[in-house]
Amino acid sequence: SAAAGGGVLDLADAASDEGTPIPALDRLHIWSSDATDLEDPWNLVRLALGSLAGESWRIKKALACPEEMGRLRPLPEGTTWWEQYQRTQNYDTFRSAIPFRPNTTSGCLVFVLLGDEDANLGLLADEVIALVEAFLCFRVVQRPEPMAVGAWAQERQSADGRPQLGAHFLLSHLEGSADNRSVCTIGITGTDIYPPRKFDYVTGMTDSAHRVGLFSFARYYEKRRKTLKDGYTKQADAELKRVLSMCFVKVLCRESMKLAGMRECHLLCCLMNPFPGGAPEAVADLPLELCCVCLRKLQFATQVDLLDRFARLPSLLTAWYPEETAQAWERIRSAGLPTCTVTAVQHARPPGSSGT
């Protein structure tokens, strides 16, 4: 039988036998004379976004029209929009939960490759770093030398015969070398990893208390890997690296934001939507974009100018993410940036897409 596997585990939840706990529901009470206010998803989006009173005009310009800049998620069967709002971390909750205050860190994400260099060749590291840095607006620093792995990592064989390293041992080693002034420290490895118990393998493990994470790409795109192994070609190998790197950009952006205090978003289409389920690479089905609520959280954490971020993203996304590039141009148009033209928006759309 196939080995049982898990996704990304957080050590703060490791004591629970029920798996990842459901996030605490927001206990905000709304007093309204009209019950339909709670049935309108856009009213709930504005509630999650919070008041923009007192914010600069540039923040208001970037966030003030959610209906024009965002897309509602399909409503899961048997639920209501109010229930989806309750599962969403709103802006005010994020401000009280963020593990650091703005401008109190070095503003850096530290990436560390673990293990021998050959195990990490499956990832286009330079391209991944450039995209993560542009998307999150934190400076990404990669340590110049991979972290050597010794006997302390407790190597073993998995149920399906793969060499594995202890994720909890690697994470502990990372914590010992992490810079507390950084936003977070993330280890990346191409070797399979296993947790202390419950699963035969995991694709990642985090310690949110210390803002440290570890992620392995060994279990991503296993069918493609098998096909490539059966009939190797340079073109197929290059395509696998590209697809894996595209997927891992989303993984690293998503998990970095979680380590910075952000939680899942259930109202609008967003990278912070719940994991779709299935194979690890299913995370690639999430869009590489943030809704207005998550954008405001990112702005608070980074203090970045969102309009400048809008202007920078399309040129960086266009090679790998055509749909997200088109959406970025649409957001630029909605914000009314002076550099945007209708011709540029239409040119950025992927073939076959529609819109005005």
C-alpha positions in Angstrom: 0.0 0.0 0.0 1.1 3.6 -0.6 2.8 5.4 2.3 0.7 7.7 4.3 1.8 11.3 3.8 1.1 14.7 5.3 1.4 18.3 4.1 3.0 21.1 6.0 3.0 20.6 9.8 3.5 23.3 12.4 5.1 22.3 15.7 2.6 24.4 17.6 -0.1 21.9 16.5 2.0 18.8 16.9 0.4 17.8 20.2 -3.0 17.5 18.6 -4.1 14.1 17.3 -6.8 15.7 15.2 -4.3 17.2 12.7 -4.4 20.9 11.9 -6.9 22.6 14.1 -9.7 24.8 12.7 -8.7 28.5 13.2 -10.5 30.2 16.0 -13.7 31.9 14.6 -13.8 35.6 14.7 -16.2 36.7 17.5 -17.0 40.1 16.1 -20.7 40.8 16.5 -22.4 43.0 14.0 -25.6 44.9 14.9 -27.6 45.6 11.8 -31.3 46.3 11.1 -31.0 44.4 7.9 -30.1 40.7 8.0 -29.3 40.7 4.3 -26.1 42.8 5.1 -24.6 39.5 6.3 -25.6 37.7 3.2 -23.9 40.1 0.8 -20.3 38.8 0.4 -18.9 42.2 -0.7 -20.2 43.7 2.6 -18.3 41.0 4.4 -15.2 41.7 2.3 -15.3 45.3 3.4 -15.8 44.3 7.0 -12.7 42.0 6.8 -10.7 44.8 5.1 -11.5 47.2 7.9 -11.8 50.9 7.9 -9.5 52.9 5.7 -10.1 56.2 7.6 -6.8 57.9 8.3 -4.8 55.8 5.8 -2.8 57.6 3.1 -4.5 58.3 -0.3 -2.2 55.7 -2.0 -3.4 52.9 0.3 -7.0 54.0 -0.3 -6.4 54.1 -4.1 -5.0 50.6 -4.0 -7.7 49.0 -1.8 -10.8 51.1 -2.0 -12.7 49.2 -4.7 -12.8 45.5 -3.8 -15.5 44.6 -6.4 -13.3 45.9 -9.2 -10.1 44.3 -8.0 -11.1 41.0 -6.6 -13.1 37.8 -7.5 -15.3 36.0 -5.1 -14.5 32.3 -4.4 -17.1 29.8 -5.3 -19.3 29.3 -2.2 -18.8 25.8 -0.8 -22.0 23.7 -0.8 -23.8 23.8 2.4 -22.1 26.9 3.8 -23.0 30.6 3.9 -20.9 33.7 3.2 -21.1 34.6 6.9 -19.5 31.3 7.8 -16.8 31.9 5.2 -16.2 35.3 6.8 -15.9 33.7 10.2 -13.1 31.4 8.9 -11.2 34.4 7.4 -8.6 36.3 9.3 -9.7 39.9 9.1 -7.2 42.8 9.0 -7.8 43.9 12.6 -7.2 40.3 13.9 -4.0 40.1 11.9 -2.7 43.3 13.4 -3.0 41.8 16.9 -1.6 38.5 15.8 1.5 39.6 13.8 4.6 38.3 15.6 6.6 41.5 15.0 5.9 45.2 14.6 6.5 47.0 11.3 10.1 48.3 10.9 11.4 46.2 13.8 13.0 43.5 11.7 15.7 43.5 9.1 13.0 43.1 6.4 14.7 40.0 5.1 13.6 36.4 4.4 16.5 34.1 4.8 16.5 31.0 2.5 18.9 28.1 3.3 19.5 25.2 1.0 20.0 21.9 3.0 22.0 18.9 1.9 24.3 18.3 -0.9 24.1 20.5 -4.0 23.0 17.7 -6.3 19.8 17.2 -4.3 18.8 20.8 -4.9 19.4 21.0 -8.6 15.7 20.4 -9.4 14.8 24.0 -8.5 15.6 27.2 -10.4 16.7 29.0 -7.2 17.6 32.4 -8.7 14.3 32.7 -10.5 12.3 31.6 -7.5 14.0 34.1 -5.2 13.4 37.0 -7.6 9.7 36.2 -7.8 9.2 35.7 -4.1 11.0 38.9 -3.4 8.9 40.9 -5.9 5.6 39.3 -4.7 6.2 39.7 -0.9 8.2 42.9 -1.0 10.6 41.5 1.6 14.3 41.3 0.6 15.2 37.6 0.1 18.7 36.6 1.2 20.1 33.2 0.3 22.9 31.9 2.4 26.0 31.4 0.1 26.7 27.8 1.2 24.2 25.0 1.6 23.8 23.7 5.2 25.7 20.4 5.5 23.6 17.5 6.9 25.3 15.0 9.2 24.3 12.0 11.3 22.3 14.3 13.5 19.6 14.4 10.8 18.8 10.7 11.5 18.6 9.5 7.9 16.2 6.5 7.3 14.4 4.7 4.5 10.8 5.5 3.8 8.1 2.8 3.3 8.6 3.2 -0.4 12.3 2.9 -0.2 13.4 6.6 -0.4 16.2 8.1 1.8 14.6 10.5 4.3 15.9 13.1 6.8 14.2 13.9 10.1 12.3 17.2 9.5 12.2 18.0 13.2 16.0 17.5 13.5 16.6 19.8 10.5 14.2 22.4 11.8 15.9 22.4 15.2 19.3 22.9 13.5 17.8 25.8 11.4 16.5 27.4 14.6 20.0 27.3 16.1 21.4 29.3 13.2 18.5 31.6 12.5 18.8 35.4 12.8 16.0 36.6 15.1 16.0 40.0 13.4 14.9 38.4 10.1 11.2 38.1 9.2 11.6 34.3 8.9 14.2 31.7 8.0 13.2 29.0 5.5 15.1 25.8 4.7 14.7 24.2 1.3 15.8 20.7 0.4 15.3 18.2 -2.4 15.5 15.3 0.0 12.4 13.6 1.4 11.7 14.4 5.1 9.7 12.7 7.8 8.0 14.0 11.0 8.3 12.7 14.6 5.2 10.6 14.2 1.8 10.1 12.5 2.9 10.3 8.8 5.5 8.4 6.8 6.5 11.7 5.2 5.7 15.4 5.1 6.4 18.1 2.5 7.1 20.7 5.1 7.3 21.6 8.8 7.2 25.0 10.5 7.7 26.5 13.9 5.6 29.6 14.0 6.8 30.6 17.4 10.4 31.1 16.1 9.4 31.9 12.5 11.3 29.1 11.0 10.2 26.7 8.3 11.5 23.7 6.3 10.2 22.6 2.9 11.0 19.7 0.7 10.2 19.4 -3.0 11.0 15.6 -3.2 7.3 14.6 -3.4 6.1 17.2 -5.9 5.2 16.0 -9.5 5.9 12.4 -8.8 4.2 11.2 -12.0 6.3 13.6 -14.1 9.4 12.5 -12.4 8.6 8.8 -13.1 7.9 9.6 -16.8 11.2 11.5 -17.0 13.1 8.7 -15.4 11.6 6.2 -17.9 12.5 8.4 -20.9 15.0 11.2 -20.1 15.3 14.2 -22.4 16.8 17.6 -21.7 13.7 19.4 -22.8 11.5 17.3 -20.4 14.0 17.9 -17.6 14.0 21.7 -18.1 10.2 21.7 -18.2 9.9 19.8 -15.0 12.3 22.3 -13.3 10.3 25.2 -14.6 6.9 23.8 -13.5 8.3 22.7 -10.1 9.9 26.2 -9.6 6.6 27.9 -10.5 4.8 25.8 -7.9 7.4 26.3 -5.2 7.2 30.1 -5.7 3.6 29.8 -4.4 4.5 27.5 -1.6 7.3 29.8 -0.3 5.2 33.0 -0.6 2.2 31.3 1.1 4.2 29.8 3.9 6.3 32.9 4.5 3.1 34.9 5.0 1.9 32.3 7.4 5.1 32.6 9.4 4.5 36.4 9.4 1.1 35.9 11.1 -1.2 35.7 8.1 -3.9 33.1 8.0 -6.2 31.6 5.4 -8.6 33.7 3.3 -12.1 32.2 2.5 -13.9 35.1 0.8 -11.9 36.1 -2.4 -9.7 34.2 -4.8 -6.3 34.5 -3.2 -3.0 32.7 -2.7 -4.0 32.4 1.0 -7.1 30.3 0.1 -7.3 26.9 1.7 -5.1 24.2 0.2 -7.2 22.5 -2.6 -6.3 19.0 -1.4 -4.7 16.1 -3.3 -1.0 15.8 -4.3 1.4 18.5 -3.0 1.5 20.2 -6.4 -2.2 21.0 -6.1 -1.1 24.3 -4.5 -0.3 25.4 -8.0 -4.0 25.7 -8.6 -4.1 28.7 -6.2 -3.6 32.1 -8.0 -0.3 34.0 -7.4 -2.2 37.0 -6.3 -3.5 38.5 -3.1 -7.0 39.8 -2.4 -7.5 43.3 -1.0 -7.7 42.0 2.6 -4.4 40.1 2.4 -2.8 43.0 0.5 -3.6 45.3 3.4 -2.0 42.8 5.8 1.1 42.6 3.6 1.3 46.4 3.4 1.1 46.6 7.2 3.9 44.1 7.6 6.2 45.5 4.9 5.2 49.1 4.8 5.5 48.9 1.0 3.8 51.3 -1.4 1.1 49.1 -2.9 0.8 51.2 -6.1 4.5 50.7 -6.7 4.1 47.0 -6.2 1.3 46.9 -8.7 3.5 48.6 -11.3 6.4 46.2 -10.7 4.7 42.9 -10.8 3.5 42.4 -14.4 7.0 42.5 -16.0 8.2 39.9 -13.5 5.2 37.6 -13.7 4.8 37.5 -17.5 7.2 34.7 -18.3 5.7 32.1 -15.9 2.3 33.4 -15.0 0.3 34.8 -17.9 -3.1 34.6 -16.2 -1.8 36.4 -13.1 -0.1 39.0 -15.3 -3.4 39.7 -16.9 -5.0 40.1 -13.5 -2.2 42.4 -12.4 -2.9 44.6 -15.4 -6.6 44.6 -14.6 -5.8 45.7 -11.0 -3.5 48.5 -12.3 -6.4 49.7 -14.6 -8.9 49.6 -11.7 -6.5 51.6 -9.5 -6.1 54.2 -12.2 -2.4 54.2 -12.4 -1.1 56.7 -15.0 1.2 54.1 -16.6 -1.8 51.9 -17.5 -3.5 51.9 -20.9 -6.3 49.8 -22.3 -4.0 48.5 -25.0 -1.5 47.2 -22.4 -4.3 45.4 -20.5 -5.6 43.7 -23.6 -2.1 42.7 -24.7 -1.4 41.1 -21.3 -4.4 38.8 -21.5 -3.7 35.2 -22.2 -5.1 33.9 -25.6 -8.8 33.0 -25.3 -9.5 35.2 -22.3 -12.2 37.8 -22.3 -12.9 41.0 -20.4 -13.1 44.8 -20.9 
